[in-house]
Amino acid sequence: MQTKTRTDPWDSAPLPTRRHTSTRRDPSSEPTHAPYDAETMNEATMNEALDEIRGRLDRVSGLLVATRDGLVLCSDTHGIEEGSVAAMAAAAVGLATQFTGQAKVGAPRAALFEGASGHVCVFPVEGSMLLVVFGEPDITMGLFNIAARQALSLLQQAILRLRVHTVRNARRTYFEQPAPAGAEDSSPDLVREE
């Protein structure tokens, strides 16, 4: 039985850009892999999610998923030292938490940085997971903010799809198990009313 997946028109809408062509990553470069958090996503699913996000967003030059402890879970980047960036992303979120707490503006939603050669944004995704989004140098900070938040939303949707799939598989496995031998109403604790 085939099921059709409904897509939200907002998810598939292209983002506005300043130019029509995009600098894409070299297709021959493969994303790098590292240990992953089995409770949230498996490695193959995370790589698929990053590939999908990169394919759907213009002006995003790289993605990195890390733990709040600064360990790389998975990445689709080139030309950066991923371990150092993951550690700095964790530190940036920690600093943002302290800064927004002192400023009394609530919990941080993102830490955005603009450099001479591009942009970087760190999002707390959930639990102990961070998303780092890298932007091209010729995009405005506003357009990068939109693209980075769309990348966050796509990653959160991928996590949710995986969780739904995992729960469905667990339920299917549980209900397809044969009943233990002798389990047909032989429990002395059960009393039947007639």
C-alpha positions, 0 to 999 in steps of 0.5 A: 500500500502506497501512501502519499505525503502531503507537502506544505506549500510554505515548505517547498516555496523557494526563498527570495535571493539577490541573484538567480544563480547559487554557489552550490557545494561540490557534488563530489564532496561527501558529508562527514560523519561522526557518532550520533545520538541514537535517541533522536536520529540515526546517522543515515537519516540525519545525512538524508535530512541535511542533504534534503535541506541543502538541496532545498535552500539557496545561499546555505553553504553548509550545515552542521549538527552538534551536541550542546557539549560541542561534539559533531553529530553530522555535517555537510560542510567544506573547508572548516574544522568541524570539531572546533566549530561544534565546540564554539557553537556550544559555547555560543549558545551557552553565552547567548543563554547567559546574555539573554538571561542578564538582559531579561529577554527570555531564552535565546532562539539563535545566535547569529554572526556576520563575518567578512566571508559569510554568515553563521547561525547557531540554533538550539534544536531540542534537548541536547542538539544544535544546528549550525547554518553557514551562509554565503558572503553575498546574502543579506543578514535578513535573507540569511536569517530566513534561510537559516530558520527554514533550515531549522524548521526542515530539520525539526520536521525530519526529527518528527518524521523519524520519531513517528516512524520509530513509534509506528515500527515499535507498535507494529513489532509489539502487536505482531508478536505471537502471544506467549504460550498459555496466555489464553485466559489462564491467569488466576487473578482474572475473574469473569462475570457471566 
